[in-house]
């Protein structure tokens, strides 16, 4: 049996603006379409790599 997955990566309120707002509606429509067996979201935090800190946990410098 084949299954389908909707994977949504790194959607954050801080990055929503007039140029990206339309993407939220598309994601919402896809989720509500019930075409997918599973919906997975993932926040990717590259702050550790960008600033060279080893003590970054969930975007917060500890």
Buried (B, 14 or more C-beta within 10 A) or exposed (E): EEEEEBEBEEBEEEEEEEEEEEEEEEBEEBBEEEEBEEBEEEEEEEBBEEEEEEEBEEEEEE
